[in-house]
Amino acid sequence: METKWKLTGIVLICAIICSVIIVMPLVKNPATSAPQGSASGFVLERALPESGSEAPSYHVMKKESIFEGSEKLMTTKKIIPTTEEAPALAEKTLESYGGLPEDAVLVKADQVFLEQYNTDTESVEERYPQFTQVIYNQVINGSPVIGPGAEINICLGENGDMLQIEKAWRHVEYGGDVPIISATEAFDKLEKRDLLVVPQSSLKGITISEVKLGYYAEDREHDQEMYSPVWIFYGSKNGGQPYPYLVDARRS
């Protein structure tokens, strides 16, 4: 009988989750409509939201960039925190790292296991606890912030010990309203592949399930000075995990 090991969840470091929780949007979404296709291959599952002619921008006042980790992350443990108790333990951990920002929203808390997988029966025979992961994303006045520079990722071991922390966060203040394009105009830009971040994968056959107005946070290495509005198109293929496609919402 042959067995092999398979790691479920995150390997080496706590991966940054691409999916973003559904939060109250800056604009009101109308009722869903029948799917509509386009010449580019995009399919809209619902009508595009309406918005005003302006939206807030934000000045970046301070940036936090923290990463600490332990080799114990990948070892198996006797017991790890439950998903119910992990958020409180994560907040306690953050007290030594600038605290939990007021605009942070809990995305998820998950236990990660090392699994012993039987290739003959195609089943998991044993599961060994490794860590519990807690993830926060940034939300400003109900609008999601997308990108690698707006996330907190904490991995906890036995007794709630911190095994790894990654905190990339920008503290912002209101910087005035700026003119924006409509969601319809943004969809036109999406069809033309005029994106803020161009993915490497094909954009054909993508179904757009949600459209929101939000912001983009660049990675921790960039000295980003402003959060400017972006239209976020959450799209997927064949019912997969939605991915955020970003269009600059500013009217030039």
C-alpha positions in Angstrom: 0.0 0.0 0.0 1.5 3.3 -1.1 1.0 6.5 0.9 2.2 10.1 0.3 2.0 13.3 2.2 -0.1 16.2 1.0 -0.2 19.6 2.7 -3.5 21.3 2.6 -3.8 25.0 3.0 -0.7 27.1 3.0 2.9 25.9 2.6 6.1 27.6 3.8 4.4 30.8 4.6 0.8 31.8 5.3 -0.4 32.7 1.8 -2.2 35.9 1.2 -5.8 35.2 0.3 -6.9 36.7 -3.0 -10.5 36.5 -2.3 -12.1 39.4 -0.4 -15.0 39.3 1.9 -18.2 40.8 0.7 -18.7 44.1 2.4 -21.2 46.9 2.2 -20.3 48.6 -1.1 -19.9 52.3 -1.6 -22.6 52.1 -4.3 -25.9 50.3 -4.2 -26.2 47.2 -6.3 -29.4 46.9 -8.2 -31.3 43.6 -8.4 -29.7 40.8 -10.4 -30.5 40.4 -14.0 -30.2 37.6 -16.6 -26.6 36.9 -17.7 -25.4 39.1 -20.5 -22.5 38.3 -22.8 -20.2 40.6 -24.7 -18.1 40.5 -27.8 -15.0 40.1 -25.6 -16.2 37.0 -23.9 -17.1 38.5 -20.5 -20.5 37.5 -19.1 -22.3 39.8 -16.6 -24.4 37.9 -14.1 -26.1 41.0 -12.9 -26.7 44.6 -13.9 -23.9 47.1 -13.4 -24.3 49.2 -10.3 -25.0 52.9 -10.4 -22.8 55.5 -8.7 -22.3 59.2 -8.2 -20.0 61.3 -10.3 -17.4 61.5 -7.5 -15.8 59.2 -4.9 -13.5 59.7 -2.0 -9.7 59.5 -2.3 -7.4 59.0 0.7 -3.9 60.2 1.6 -1.5 57.6 3.0 -0.2 58.9 6.3 1.8 55.9 7.6 2.8 52.4 6.3 3.5 49.3 8.4 5.5 46.5 7.0 6.2 43.6 9.3 7.2 40.0 8.7 8.4 37.5 11.4 8.4 33.8 11.2 9.5 30.6 13.0 10.8 27.3 11.7 8.1 25.7 13.9 5.5 26.7 11.4 5.7 23.5 9.4 6.1 21.1 12.2 3.1 19.1 13.4 1.5 20.0 16.7 -0.6 18.1 19.3 -3.3 20.8 19.3 -3.9 24.1 17.6 -6.4 26.9 18.3 -10.0 26.4 17.2 -11.3 28.7 14.5 -13.6 30.2 17.2 -10.8 31.2 19.6 -8.1 32.1 17.0 -9.3 35.7 16.2 -9.0 36.8 19.9 -5.6 35.2 20.1 -4.6 37.0 16.9 -5.7 40.3 18.3 -3.7 39.7 21.4 -0.6 38.9 19.3 -1.1 42.1 17.3 -0.8 44.2 20.5 3.0 43.9 20.2 2.8 44.8 16.5 0.9 48.1 16.4 -2.5 46.6 17.2 -5.4 45.7 15.0 -6.3 48.7 12.8 -9.8 50.1 13.1 -10.4 49.5 9.4 -9.4 45.9 9.5 -12.1 43.2 8.9 -11.7 39.5 9.7 -11.7 37.5 6.4 -11.3 34.0 7.8 -9.8 31.7 10.4 -8.7 28.3 9.2 -7.0 25.3 10.7 -4.2 23.9 8.5 -3.3 20.2 8.6 -0.7 17.9 7.2 -2.6 15.0 5.7 -1.5 11.4 5.1 -3.1 10.4 1.8 -3.5 6.9 0.5 -3.1 6.8 -3.3 -4.7 3.3 -3.5 -7.9 4.2 -1.8 -7.7 7.9 -2.8 -8.6 8.9 0.8 -7.0 10.8 3.7 -6.0 8.4 6.4 -4.5 10.8 9.0 -4.5 14.5 9.7 -1.9 16.2 11.8 -2.4 19.8 13.0 0.1 22.4 11.9 -1.3 25.9 12.6 -4.4 28.0 12.7 -4.3 31.0 10.2 -6.2 34.3 10.8 -6.5 36.8 8.0 -7.7 40.4 7.9 -8.3 42.7 5.0 -8.7 46.5 4.9 -12.1 48.1 4.4 -12.5 51.9 4.3 -16.0 53.3 4.9 -17.5 50.1 3.5 -15.3 49.9 0.5 -12.8 47.0 0.0 -9.1 47.6 -0.4 -7.6 45.1 -2.9 -3.9 44.3 -3.2 -0.9 43.0 -1.3 -0.4 46.1 0.7 -3.6 45.8 2.8 -3.6 42.5 4.7 -2.7 41.0 8.0 -1.9 37.3 8.1 -1.2 35.5 11.4 -0.4 31.8 12.1 -0.8 30.4 15.5 0.4 27.2 17.1 0.1 25.4 20.4 -1.2 27.6 23.3 -1.9 30.3 20.7 1.9 30.9 20.2 2.6 33.1 17.2 4.5 31.2 14.6 4.3 33.8 11.8 3.0 37.3 11.3 2.8 39.3 8.1 1.4 42.8 8.3 1.3 45.1 5.3 -0.9 48.1 6.1 -1.3 51.7 5.2 -3.1 54.2 7.5 -5.0 56.8 5.5 -7.1 59.9 5.9 -9.7 61.5 3.7 -8.1 63.4 0.8 -11.1 64.8 -1.0 -13.5 63.6 -3.7 -12.3 62.9 -7.2 -14.4 62.6 -10.5 -15.0 59.0 -11.5 -16.3 57.1 -14.5 -19.4 55.0 -14.3 -19.4 51.2 -14.0 -20.6 51.0 -17.6 -17.5 53.0 -18.7 -15.3 50.8 -16.5 -16.7 47.7 -18.1 -15.8 49.1 -21.5 -12.3 49.5 -20.3 -12.3 45.9 -18.9 -13.4 44.6 -22.3 -10.4 46.5 -23.9 -8.1 44.9 -21.2 -7.3 48.4 -19.9 -6.6 47.1 -16.3 -4.7 48.5 -13.4 -3.0 45.1 -12.9 -3.0 42.9 -16.0 -3.1 39.2 -15.1 -1.0 36.7 -17.0 -3.9 34.3 -17.6 -6.4 34.5 -20.4 -9.4 36.8 -19.9 -11.7 34.8 -22.2 -14.8 33.1 -20.8 -14.9 35.0 -17.5 -18.2 35.5 -15.7 -18.5 38.7 -13.7 -20.5 38.0 -10.5 -19.9 41.2 -8.5 -18.9 44.8 -9.3 -17.8 47.2 -6.5 -16.1 50.5 -6.1 -13.0 50.2 -3.9 -9.3 50.9 -3.7 -6.0 49.3 -4.6 -3.0 48.9 -2.2 0.4 48.3 -3.9 2.9 45.9 -2.3 4.9 46.9 0.7 7.9 47.9 -1.4 6.1 50.8 -3.0 5.8 54.2 -1.4 2.2 54.7 -2.4 1.0 58.1 -1.4 -2.7 57.9 -2.3 -5.6 55.5 -2.4 -7.6 56.4 -5.5 -11.0 54.8 -6.5 -11.0 51.7 -8.6 -13.8 49.6 -10.1 -13.5 46.0 -8.9 -14.9 43.3 -11.2 -15.0 39.9 -9.4 -14.8 37.3 -12.2 -14.3 33.6 -12.4 -14.2 30.7 -14.9 -16.3 27.5 -14.6 -17.5 28.4 -11.1 -14.0 28.8 -9.7 -12.8 31.2 -7.0 -13.6 34.8 -8.0 -10.6 37.0 -8.9 -10.7 40.8 -8.7 -10.0 42.6 -12.0 -9.3 46.3 -11.3 -10.1 49.3 -13.5 -8.9 52.8 -12.7 -12.1 54.6 -11.7 -10.7 58.2 -12.0 -12.0 60.3 -14.8 -9.1 61.8 -16.7 
